[in-house]
Amino acid sequence: MPANRPDSATGVFAQCPSGKILIGGGFNYTPENANIRVISSIPDVNLNQWRVSATNPGTVTGSLNAHAVCVTGS
């Protein structure tokens, strides 16, 4: 994911592989002292991606990552 520069907003997503169904997700950001504020961390409407949007009102550049938890569909 591109760096989330100070005083900016960004969005990222993690997608399930073909044939898998999304059952959850989350995010992490680095470094821990970045002032990243998560606005949303939600599944998409098709249940195959986890989407995260955030802002960085601070002065430290950070990196935001989305994670998807996927299982084999039936």
N, C-alpha and C positions, 0 to 999 in steps of 0.2 A: 504494500500500500504506500502511496506517496506520503511524504511527511506532511503532518498537519501543522502548518506554520502558525506562529503567533498571530492572533487577531484574524482568524480565518475559520471557515466551516468546511466539512468534508463528509462524504458518505462512502461506505465500503460494504461489500457483501461476500459471503462464502456460499458456494453452490454445492448441492449434493451431486454425486456422479449419476449418470444415467441409470435408471432402474431402482434408485434409492428414494426413500421418502424422508423428508425432514421431520424430526421429532423434537428438536430443540436447537438452541444456539446461544451464543454469547460473544464476548469481546475481551480484548486486553489492549493496553497501550503502554508504550515505553517512551521516554524514561518515566519513572514513577513521579518525578517532580514536575512533569508537564501538567499544566492546568487544564487538561482536556475534560470537557463536560459533555457527557453523552445525552443526546436529545431523545433518541429512540433506539431500541434493540428489539427487533420484531421479525417474525417470519413474513415472507411475501405471500401474496394471495394464492399462488400456485403450490405452496408448500414444498418448494425445492431450493429456496435460498433464505439465508438469514441476513437481514439488512441492519446496518448500524449507521446512525448519523450523529455527528458531534461538532462542537465548536471548540476553539482554543483561544480563550480571551487572555491567556497569559503571555509570557515573554520567552518561554522555552519551546523549541520545536519538538513535536512528539510524533510517534507513529501509532496508528490505530489499526487493529486487526479484527476481523470478524471470524467466528468459528461456527460451523454447522455440525449438528449431530444427526447422522443419517442412518437409516436401517433399510434392509432389503424389503421392497414392497411386495404385496400379494395381488 
